[in-house]
C-alpha cells in the first residue's frame, strides 16, 4: 500500500490497499511539511523524508475497496510497524517514507 501525492491538485490517494507488506508515500514533492499538508487529516511532518499518517484516515479511505478481512490484516501490519517504532506513542499514526517519483 502506498499514498500517491498529486501536488497540482493537492490530493492524496491510497493505492494498492491490499498490499500490506509495505507502506510509503510516492510524491514528486520531497518536503515533509508540504506532503503532510496535502494528506491533511492529522498528518504530521517527521524527520528525514517521513510523514506521520493517521491510521483512521487510512482505514476511512479504503472503505469499499478492500476485502472483508482487510481490517484484521491491516491490524497485523500496524502491530508489526509498532514493533519497529513506526507507530507513534498514542498509536494513532503510521510513519511513512516519502519516495520521490
Secondary structure, 3 states (H helix, E strand, C coil): CEEEEECCCCEEEEECCCCCCCCEEEECCCCHHHHHHHHCCCCEECCCCEEEEEHHHHHHHHCCCCCCCHHHHHHHHHHHHHHCCCECCCCCEEEEEEEEC
